[in-house]
Amino acid sequence: MGPTATDGPEQPLTRAGARAWALAVAEQRGVAASEVSEVVVDGYADDPDGGFAFRFGPLLLLAGRDGSHSIRIDPGDEAARREVVLQVWERSIRDPAPVPPKHLGPHQRAALAALRLGVRRVAAVPADQRPGVGPAQLPGAEWVLAGLRAFHPLRAPTVPQAVAHLEEAEALRRVPPSDPPLHPCPVCRGLAEWSPEHPRTVCRDCAATARCDHGRLVEGRPTNGPARHLLVLHRDDGSRCDAARERPDRAEVAVAAWPAELVATLTGVVVQASPRPVNAGDDLAMLAAARDLAELLAEVSGLPAPPLPAWTAGPFPDGDADEHLWRLAEHLVEEAATAWCDEHPDDDLEAVRHALAHLMDPALA
């Protein structure tokens, strides 16, 4: 059986295995195999601490011989890609599975394991490397990981840096909240902040790729005063972007070719992805959306993707597509939670069900 987009490449890692995984990710995202290409960095593929890198569209995929694998936003040019690969390679050499301090809890240890492996989520850490963190504990562990990354926004912190920050940040050493304000980024599925007012906020990495109608990287700043107007500036020279806008508090942008908008809020500026509506009358589109939901649950939980119910094969009944997909998400969560608790009877079914729903979409919980 070949690799899946969720499980990562087969180990021991080979170039063929890494490419097969990259092709599986591309297929899951509707990208042709011809668009997948290897990113070659001298020595990386031959080093016992190295691995392989591939790219397609807006994504950069890395697979390491230490079992790590990650999907990142492509920085856009060969020099920047090489720098990303070198950073991951350097980390794998410098941080060979260090032992966290004994006083740290399982959530904090799992977050450190994610940093060591270079993965975006604690869910991607093999279960035997995050003892004490099952599905019910994953939201809290992801919250710790997001907190560690937030203090080091330009690049992921090393494990020693993260441990040092944990020593200083008492809030991150406590038992984390069971319902943290996080959700899967709509663009890359990484960890992103969430609020009921802005449920489609993208992650930091994706927000940094926002481009205006002129194709230039931009950032937003709120103006002073109660009106919450938005100032849009080009990142390269700080000049003001004069692209047409319909509202003074927001601006349309593109994030990795995904329609999005900058929005001024009471506390700053958020970048939120625009929804991509699915036509309930298009059975193929609905089936693709259903498969995407199953893959999402597997990615955010680290569990196998539940089988789709027979009714997703179509034809779909008339009605609202979002309503059908919401019902499917509830079904998938129930199936995954039940399957887990059948194998782990000591775990609380309701806690696992709630955690899985929250990992997919906090509004679902």
VONUZA-626993 format. One record per residue (C-alpha): residue in three letters; y, x, z. Coordinates in steps of 0.1 Angstrom, whole numbers, padded with zeros to 4 digits, always signed. Each point is the difference from the previous one (the first is absolute). Example, Ala and Ser with C-alpha at 12.3 -4.5 7.8 and 13.67 -1.06 7.14 Angstrom:
BEGIN
ALA-0045+0123+0078 SER+0034+0014-0007 
END
This chain:
BEGIN
MET+0000+0000+0000 GLY+0034+0014-0010 PRO+0031+0002+0022 THR+0022-0030+0007 ALA+0038-0001+0002 THR-0003-0007+0037 ASP-0027+0024+0012 GLY+0014+0031-0017 PRO-0019+0027-0020 GLU-0036+0009+0008 GLN-0007+0031+0020 PRO-0007+0028-0004 LEU+0031-0001-0023 THR-0002+0010-0036 ARG+0025-0003-0028 ALA-0021-0027-0016 GLY-0002-0019+0032 ALA+0037+0002+0007 ARG+0008-0011-0036 ALA-0025-0029+0004 TRP+0019-0011+0031 ALA+0033+0002-0018 LEU-0013-0020-0029 ALA-0013-0027+0025 VAL+0035-0002+0015 ALA+0015-0003-0034 GLU-0024-0027-0011 GLN+0007-0019+0032 ARG+0037+0001-0008 GLY-0004-0010-0036 VAL+0008+0035-0015 ALA-0019+0014-0030 ALA-0022+0030+0006 SER+0019+0019-0027 GLU+0031+0000+0022 VAL-0018+0019+0028 SER+0007+0038-0001 GLU-0008+0029+0024 VAL+0028+0018+0017 VAL-0010+0037-0001 VAL+0012+0024+0028 ASP-0013+0035-0002 GLY-0027+0006+0025 TYR-0001-0035+0015 ALA-0032-0011-0017 ASP-0018+0032+0009 ASP+0009+0004+0036 PRO-0024-0013+0027 ASP+0030-0016+0017 GLY+0014-0014-0033 GLY-0009-0029-0022 PHE+0012-0018-0031 ALA+0031-0020-0010 PHE+0004-0027-0027 ARG+0029-0022-0011 PHE+0006-0032-0019 GLY+0030-0022-0003 PRO+0021+0002+0033 LEU-0029+0014+0021 LEU-0013+0034+0010 LEU-0035+0002+0014 LEU-0014+0029+0020 ALA-0036+0006+0011 GLY-0009+0028+0024 ARG-0033+0017+0007 ASP+0005-0008+0037 GLY-0006-0037-0008 SER+0037-0010-0001 HIS+0014-0020-0029 SER+0034-0016-0004 ILE+0020-0020-0025 ARG+0037+0009-0002 ILE+0031-0008-0020 ASP+0002+0025-0029 PRO+0032+0021+0006 GLY+0006+0000-0038 ASP-0002+0036-0012 GLU-0025+0028-0001 ALA+0019+0022+0025 ALA+0003-0028+0026 ARG-0037-0009-0005 ARG-0010+0036+0005 GLU+0020+0001+0032 VAL-0018-0031+0014 VAL-0034+0015-0008 LEU+0010+0033+0016 GLN+0012-0018+0032 VAL-0034-0019+0002 TRP-0019+0033-0007 GLU+0020+0019+0026 ARG-0006-0027+0026 SER-0038+0000-0006 ILE+0000+0038+0006 ARG+0024+0000+0030 ASP-0014-0030+0019 PRO-0038+0002-0001 ALA-0009-0030+0022 PRO+0020+0010+0031 VAL-0010-0017+0033 PRO+0028-0023+0013 PRO+0010+0002+0036 LYS-0025-0019+0023 HIS+0027-0022+0015 LEU+0007-0017-0034 GLY-0017-0034-0006 PRO-0022-0010-0029 HIS+0029-0015-0020 GLN+0020+0033+0002 ARG-0031+0021-0008 ALA-0008-0022-0031 ALA+0036+0003-0012 LEU-0003+0038+0003 ALA-0032+0000-0019 ALA+0017-0019-0029 LEU+0027+0027-0001 ARG-0026+0028+0000 LEU-0019-0016-0029 GLY+0032-0008-0019 VAL-0008-0037-0004 ARG+0026-0028+0001 ARG-0018-0022+0024 VAL-0022+0003+0031 ALA-0023-0024-0017 ALA-0008+0028-0025 VAL-0012+0023+0027 PRO-0038+0000+0002 ALA-0012-0021+0030 ASP-0017+0029+0017 GLN+0033+0019+0000 ARG+0019-0028+0018 PRO-0022-0010+0030 GLY+0012-0030+0019 VAL+0020-0014-0029 GLY-0018-0028-0018 PRO+0016-0029-0019 ALA+0016-0015+0031 GLN+0017+0032+0009 LEU+0011+0010-0035 PRO+0035-0017+0000 GLY+0010+0019+0031 ALA-0013+0033-0014 GLU+0019-0006-0032 TRP+0031-0006+0020 VAL-0003+0033+0017 LEU-0005+0017-0034 ALA+0031-0017-0014 GLY+0020+0012+0031 LEU-0011+0036-0005 ARG+0009-0001-0036 ALA+0034-0016+0007 PHE+0013+0030+0020 HIS-0008+0023-0029 PRO+0010-0020-0031 LEU+0002+0027-0027 ARG-0037+0010+0003 ALA-0029-0009+0022 PRO+0000+0020+0033 THR-0027+0025+0007 VAL-0024-0009+0028 PRO+0017+0025+0024 GLN+0034-0015-0008 ALA-0014-0035+0006 VAL-0016+0010+0033 ALA+0033+0015+0011 HIS+0018-0032-0009 LEU-0025-0021+0020 GLU+0007+0022+0030 GLU+0037-0011-0003 ALA-0004-0036-0012 GLU-0013-0020+0029 ALA+0000-0032-0020 LEU-0025+0014-0024 ARG-0023+0012+0028 ARG-0003-0035+0015 VAL-0026-0026-0011 PRO+0016-0012-0033 PRO+0008-0036-0008 SER-0028-0021-0015 ASP+0024-0016-0025 PRO+0022+0029-0012 PRO+0027-0009-0026 LEU-0018+0018-0028 HIS-0016-0012-0032 PRO-0015+0015-0033 CYS+0028+0011-0023 PRO+0000-0024-0030 VAL+0002+0029-0024 CYS-0023+0027+0014 ARG-0017-0016+0030 GLY+0012+0026+0024 LEU+0014-0009+0034 ALA+0033-0018-0003 GLU+0023-0017+0025 TRP-0003-0038+0001 SER+0022-0029+0013 PRO-0001-0037-0006 GLU+0034+0003-0017 HIS-0012+0027-0024 PRO-0038-0003-0004 ARG-0002+0021-0032 THR+0017+0032+0012 VAL-0013+0031-0017 CYS-0010+0032+0018 ARG+0023+0030+0004 ASP-0016+0020-0028 CYS+0004-0029-0025 ALA+0035-0008+0012 ALA+0010+0036-0009 THR-0010-0006-0037 ALA+0024-0030-0004 ARG+0019+0002-0033 CYS+0029-0020-0013 ASP+0004-0015-0035 HIS+0013+0034-0012 GLY-0033+0016+0010 ARG+0015+0021+0028 LEU-0013+0003+0035 VAL+0021-0021+0024 GLU+0004-0008+0037 GLY+0018-0028+0017 ARG+0025+0000+0029 PRO+0014-0030+0018 THR+0038-0003+0001 ASN+0018-0004+0033 GLY+0009-0035+0011 PRO-0019-0033+0005 ALA-0004-0008-0038 ARG-0030+0024-0003 HIS+0010+0011-0035 LEU-0021+0027-0017 LEU+0012+0033-0014 VAL-0023+0016-0025 LEU+0002+0037-0006 HIS-0017+0024-0024 ARG-0021+0025+0020 ASP+0008+0030-0023 ASP+0038+0001+0003 GLY+0009-0028+0025 SER+0019-0019-0026 ARG+0002-0038+0002 CYS-0023-0020-0023 ASP+0018-0025-0021 ALA-0031-0020-0012 ALA+0006-0037-0002 ARG-0009-0020+0032 GLU-0002-0037+0006 ARG+0005+0003+0038 PRO+0021+0024+0021 ASP-0027+0005+0026 ARG-0028+0011-0024 ALA-0007+0019-0032 GLU-0030-0001-0024 VAL-0019+0033-0003 ALA-0034+0012-0012 VAL-0025+0017+0023 ALA-0027+0017-0019 ALA+0005-0025-0029 TRP-0002-0029+0025 PRO+0030-0024+0001 ALA+0017+0003+0034 GLU+0033-0003+0017 LEU+0022+0018+0025 VAL+0011-0025+0027 ALA+0027+0006+0027 THR-0011-0012+0034 LEU+0016-0001+0035 THR-0017+0033+0008 GLY+0002+0019-0033 VAL-0016-0003-0034 VAL-0035-0009-0010 VAL-0018+0003-0034 GLN-0022-0029-0007 ALA-0023-0006-0030 SER+0004-0031-0020 PRO-0030-0023-0001 ARG-0022+0000-0031 PRO-0010-0036-0004 VAL-0034-0009-0012 ASN-0006-0031-0022 ALA-0027-0021+0016 GLY-0010-0012-0034 ASP-0009+0035-0012 ASP-0035+0005+0013 LEU-0002+0037-0009 ALA+0033+0007+0018 MET-0012-0019+0030 LEU-0033+0018+0000 ALA+0018+0034-0002 ALA+0022-0011+0029 ALA-0031-0010+0020 ARG-0016+0033-0005 ASP+0032+0017+0009 LEU+0000-0018+0034 ALA-0036+0011+0007 GLU+0010+0036-0008 LEU+0030-0003+0022 LEU-0020-0011+0029 ALA-0024+0028-0005 GLU+0028+0026-0002 VAL+0019-0012+0031 SER-0031-0004+0021 GLY-0024+0027-0011 LEU-0027-0026-0003 PRO-0020-0009-0031 ALA+0017-0025-0023 PRO-0015-0035+0007 PRO-0016-0018-0030 LEU+0023-0025-0017 PRO-0010-0036+0004 ALA-0015-0018-0030 TRP+0031-0021-0006 THR+0021+0031-0009 ALA-0020+0002-0033 GLY+0021-0030-0012 PRO+0011-0022-0013 PHE+0026-0001+0028 PRO+0012-0035+0011 ASP+0035-0010-0008 GLY+0026+0008+0026 ASP+0019+0028+0015 ALA-0015+0035-0007 ASP+0014+0014+0033 GLU-0018-0028+0019 HIS-0033+0008-0017 LEU+0004+0037+0007 TRP+0010-0007+0036 ARG-0032-0020+0005 LEU-0020+0028-0015 ALA+0016+0026+0023 GLU-0010-0021+0030 HIS-0035-0003-0014 LEU-0003+0038-0005 VAL+0013+0008+0035 GLU-0025-0024+0015 GLU-0029+0015-0020 ALA+0010+0036+0008 ALA+0005-0008+0037 THR-0033-0018+0003 ALA-0019+0027-0018 TRP+0015+0026+0023 CYS-0008-0019+0032 ASP-0035-0007-0011 GLU-0006+0038+0000 HIS+0022+0005+0031 PRO-0007-0029+0023 ASP+0020+0015+0028 ASP+0032-0004-0020 ASP+0021-0032+0004 LEU-0001-0020-0033 GLU+0034-0015+0005 ALA+0016+0033+0007 VAL-0016+0016-0031 ARG+0010-0030-0021 HIS+0036+0001+0012 ALA+0002+0038-0006 LEU-0013-0003-0035 ALA+0023-0028-0009 HIS+0030+0020+0014 LEU-0010+0031-0020 MET+0000-0020-0032 ASP+0032-0020+0007 PRO+0016-0006+0035 ALA+0009-0035-0011 LEU-0038-0007-0005 ALA-0007+0008+0036 
END
